[in-house]
């Protein structure tokens, strides 16, 4: 009963507004107090370092062996922007070293791919290289 009372303030059920056990920022806390509006954070946008054009959207999450993370917004935005999207599970495997499970959200029925740091950064550089073909700041020296 006491727990139910904690979830209700001024007659408004806050259970749906507090999906996470802990606060993840003052703005998020403020935003959650209002019914009828919604907000989802976008984890990462890969961009061109010269023109800042978006190259890909990423939903990132520490890898605890989970098989799913909500990616609806990232997929929707990537379709509208016409850029690829990825679900990136990452895990610390040593001093300053990461390993990745990557799912290409823009590819129908894609499976997770396991990548080390070199493989994943190669994918990110490939996004940059493809963009340089149309970047308004591209020069013969950086193509």
SEMAR-773527 format. One record per residue: residue number from 1; residue in one letter; x negated, y negated, z of N, C-alpha, C in turn. Coordinates in pm, whole numbers, plus 50000, padded with zeros to 5 digits. Layout:
BEGIN
R   k r   n.x   n.y   n.z  ca.x  ca.y  ca.z   c.x   c.y   c.z
R NUM A     X     Y     Z     X     Y     Z     X     Y     Z
...
END
This chain:
BEGIN
R   k r   n.x   n.y   n.z  ca.x  ca.y  ca.z   c.x   c.y   c.z
R   1 X 49918 50120 50000 50000 50000 50000 49914 49874 50000
R   2 X 49809 49874 50082 49721 49758 50088 49653 49735 49953
R   3 X 49616 49843 49885 49554 49830 49754 49650 49769 49653
R   4 X 49775 49812 49657 49876 49755 49568 49892 49606 49594
R   5 X 49890 49567 49721 49903 49425 49755 49785 49346 49702
R   6 X 49666 49404 49704 49550 49335 49649 49564 49312 49499
R   7 X 49633 49400 49430 49650 49390 49285 49761 49295 49245
R   8 X 49838 49248 49340 49947 49157 49309 49924 49024 49379
R   9 X 49917 48919 49302 49900 48785 49356 50007 48697 49293
R  10 X 50082 48629 49377 50189 48542 49330 50285 48614 49237
R  11 X 50309 48742 49262 50404 48818 49183 50351 48865 49049
R  12 X 50226 48840 49019 50168 48880 48891 50080 49002 48915
R  13 X 50106 49109 48842 50025 49229 48855 49893 49206 48782
R  14 X 49784 49207 48855 49653 49179 48798 49576 49304 48758
R  15 X 49635 49422 48776 49565 49546 48743 49511 49543 48600
R  16 X 49594 49505 48504 49551 49503 48365 49448 49394 48340
R  17 X 49445 49291 48421 49353 49180 48402 49216 49210 48460
R  18 X 49205 49307 48549 49077 49339 48612 49037 49480 48574
R  19 X 49008 49497 48448 48969 49628 48396 48840 49675 48460
R  20 X 48752 49583 48490 48622 49618 48545 48625 49599 48696
R  21 X 48547 49680 48766 48545 49675 48911 48482 49546 48964
R  22 X 48395 49486 48886 48324 49368 48932 48337 49256 48830
R  23 X 48318 49135 48877 48321 49018 48791 48207 49026 48690
R  24 X 48232 48977 48568 48122 48965 48474 48111 48821 48423
R  25 X 48144 48727 48510 48124 48587 48476 48242 48499 48514
R  26 X 48212 48376 48548 48314 48281 48591 48418 48256 48484
R  27 X 48375 48242 48359 48473 48216 48253 48567 48335 48237
R  28 X 48512 48456 48236 48596 48576 48226 48695 48583 48341
R  29 X 48648 48556 48462 48737 48558 48579 48848 48455 48564
R  30 X 48812 48336 48520 48912 48231 48500 49013 48274 48395
R  31 X 48965 48326 48283 49051 48362 48170 49150 48472 48208
R  32 X 49108 48567 48288 49192 48682 48323 49311 48646 48411
R  33 X 49311 48529 48467 49423 48494 48555 49550 48455 48480
R  34 X 49541 48442 48348 49656 48398 48269 49713 48512 48187
R  35 X 49843 48532 48196 49913 48632 48116 49937 48576 47976
R  36 X 49940 48663 47878 49976 48623 47743 49860 48575 47657
R  37 X 49739 48572 47712 49620 48543 47632 49521 48657 47654
R  38 X 49437 48679 47557 49341 48790 47567 49207 48745 47511
R  39 X 49101 48809 47558 48966 48775 47515 48882 48902 47518
R  40 X 48799 48918 47418 48702 49028 47414 48568 48967 47378
R  41 X 48465 49002 47451 48333 48950 47415 48275 49029 47299
R  42 X 48198 48961 47218 48124 49024 47109 47981 49039 47159
R  43 X 47931 49163 47160 47801 49188 47221 47685 49126 47145
R  44 X 47679 49147 47014 47561 49103 46941 47595 49078 46794
R  45 X 47535 48973 46741 47547 48942 46600 47405 48931 46545
R  46 X 47368 49022 46455 47239 49011 46388 47252 48900 46285
R  47 X 47155 48808 46283 47161 48694 46192 47030 48676 46118
R  48 X 47037 48602 46010 46917 48560 45939 46846 48455 46025
R  49 X 46715 48468 46048 46645 48369 46131 46627 48234 46061
R  50 X 46657 48227 45932 46641 48102 45858 46772 48025 45844
R  51 X 46879 48094 45803 47007 48025 45778 47115 48061 45880
R  52 X 47088 48157 45966 47182 48202 46071 47310 48263 46017
R  53 X 47308 48308 45894 47420 48381 45836 47434 48514 45911
R  54 X 47556 48554 45949 47572 48683 46016 47542 48798 45921
R  55 X 47465 48896 45971 47425 49011 45890 47489 49140 45938
R  56 X 47522 49148 46064 47586 49268 46120 47640 49236 46259
R  57 X 47742 49312 46299 47797 49301 46434 47767 49429 46509
R  58 X 47730 49415 46636 47695 49530 46718 47774 49531 46847
R  59 X 47827 49646 46881 47884 49671 47013 47779 49755 47085
R  60 X 47724 49703 47194 47616 49772 47264 47661 49822 47400
R  61 X 47598 49930 47444 47634 49989 47572 47521 50080 47620
R  62 X 47493 50076 47749 47393 50167 47803 47443 50310 47789
R  63 X 47357 50398 47743 47393 50537 47713 47395 50621 47840
R  64 X 47515 50662 47880 47534 50752 47993 47592 50885 47945
R  65 X 47577 50912 47815 47631 51034 47758 47774 51022 47710
R  66 X 47832 50904 47718 47970 50885 47674 47981 50902 47523
R  67 X 48098 50939 47479 48121 50963 47336 48203 50851 47271
R  68 X 48252 50758 47351 48344 50658 47298 48323 50523 47366
R  69 X 48341 50418 47291 48352 50282 47343 48445 50208 47248
R  70 X 48531 50126 47301 48625 50052 47217 48549 49961 47121
R  71 X 48584 49970 46992 48514 49892 46890 48611 49826 46791
R  72 X 48737 49820 46824 48837 49768 46732 48805 49626 46686
R  73 X 48771 49538 46779 48743 49399 46742 48619 49390 46653
R  74 X 48513 49462 46687 48391 49458 46607 48418 49505 46464
R  75 X 48496 49613 46451 48530 49663 46316 48613 49561 46239
R  76 X 48711 49501 46305 48796 49401 46239 48715 49281 46194
R  77 X 48630 49230 46282 48548 49114 46246 48450 49147 46134
R  78 X 48391 49265 46139 48293 49300 46035 48360 49313 45898
R  79 X 48482 49365 45897 48556 49373 45770 48584 49233 45716
R  80 X 48625 49143 45802 48656 49007 45758 48532 48931 45714
R  81 X 48420 48956 45782 48295 48890 45745 48222 48961 45632
R  82 X 48267 49082 45602 48204 49166 45500 48058 49195 45534
R  83 X 48036 49231 45661 47904 49273 45708 47919 49408 45778
R  84 X 47812 49485 45787 47819 49614 45856 47839 49595 46007
R  85 X 47888 49701 46070 47904 49701 46216 47853 49832 46272
R  86 X 47802 49825 46395 47739 49939 46458 47781 49949 46604
R  87 X 47797 50071 46651 47806 50100 46794 47669 50148 46835
R  88 X 47608 50079 46931 47471 50109 46971 47468 50148 47118
R  89 X 47448 50276 47143 47420 50323 47278 47269 50326 47293
R  90 X 47216 50266 47399 47072 50262 47420 47039 50317 47558
R  91 X 46916 50370 47570 46874 50429 47698 46725 50402 47717
R  92 X 46690 50367 47840 46549 50352 47876 46486 50490 47885
R  93 X 46373 50508 47818 46305 50639 47821 46162 50625 47871
R  94 X 46126 50512 47917 45991 50490 47969 45969 50342 47989
R  95 X 45850 50309 48029 45815 50169 48054 45834 50086 47927
R  96 X 45942 50009 47921 45966 49920 47808 46001 49990 47678
R  97 X 46046 50113 47685 46078 50190 47564 46223 50235 47566
R  98 X 46288 50224 47450 46429 50261 47439 46448 50369 47334
R  99 X 46556 50443 47349 46604 50534 47245 46749 50496 47217
R 100 X 46799 50530 47098 46929 50482 47055 47014 50595 46998
R 101 X 47146 50582 47020 47247 50660 46946 47328 50556 46871
R 102 X 47323 50562 46740 47384 50460 46655 47499 50522 46575
R 103 X 47612 50453 46575 47723 50493 46488 47754 50376 46395
R 104 X 47755 50404 46266 47786 50302 46165 47937 50290 46156
R 105 X 47992 50188 46219 48137 50172 46226 48198 50138 46091
R 106 X 48119 50081 46002 48168 50042 45869 48169 50159 45772
R 107 X 48122 50275 45815 48120 50395 45732 48227 50490 45784
R 108 X 48330 50520 45705 48437 50610 45753 48381 50747 45795
R 109 X 48428 50796 45905 48392 50929 45959 48242 50943 45987
R 110 X 48175 50834 46015 48032 50841 46046 48009 50911 46180
R 111 X 47900 50981 46190 47859 51046 46314 47749 50965 46379
R 112 X 47722 50994 46505 47611 50929 46573 47479 50975 46514
R 113 X 47387 50882 46502 47250 50911 46459 47158 50878 46576
R 114 X 47065 50966 46606 46966 50941 46709 46847 50870 46644
R 115 X 46804 50760 46706 46692 50683 46652 46598 50642 46763
R 116 X 46470 50635 46727 46374 50576 46819 46364 50427 46786
R 117 X 46279 50356 46856 46268 50211 46835 46226 50178 46692
R 118 X 46129 50248 46639 46081 50220 46503 46191 50241 46399
R 119 X 46269 50346 46415 46377 50374 46318 46485 50268 46323
R 120 X 46524 50228 46445 46630 50128 46457 46584 49991 46407
R 121 X 46462 49952 46442 46414 49822 46396 46398 49821 46245
R 122 X 46367 49936 46185 46360 49945 46038 46498 49916 45977
R 123 X 46603 49968 46040 46740 49938 45994 46770 49788 46004
R 124 X 46727 49726 46114 46752 49583 46132 46673 49500 46030
R 125 X 46549 49540 46003 46472 49471 45900 46533 49489 45762
R 126 X 46594 49604 45739 46659 49627 45610 46774 49529 45589
R 127 X 46848 49499 45696 46954 49398 45687 46895 49263 45646
R 128 X 46782 49228 45706 46716 49101 45673 46670 49100 45528
R 129 X 46609 49210 45485 46556 49216 45347 46667 49207 45243
R 130 X 46780 49272 45269 46893 49264 45175 46946 49121 45168
R 131 X 46951 49055 45280 47004 48919 45284 46912 48819 45213
R 132 X 46783 48841 45220 46688 48747 45159 46713 48731 45009
R 133 X 46778 48829 44948 46808 48821 44805 46907 48708 44774
R 134 X 46986 48669 44875 47086 48564 44854 47076 48448 44953
R 135 X 46977 48452 45042 46963 48347 45144 46927 48215 45078
R 136 X 46993 48109 45120 46967 47978 45060 46830 47923 45098
R 137 X 46766 47982 45199 46633 47938 45240 46524 48034 45193
R 138 X 46559 48133 45113 46459 48228 45066 46359 48159 44974
R 139 X 46234 48195 44991 46128 48145 44905 46052 48264 44849
R 140 X 45973 48245 44746 45896 48358 44693 45806 48423 44797
R 141 X 45766 48348 44900 45679 48403 45003 45752 48491 45105
R 142 X 45884 48474 45119 45954 48553 45221 46057 48649 45161
R 143 X 46051 48673 45031 46143 48769 44969 46078 48905 44964
END
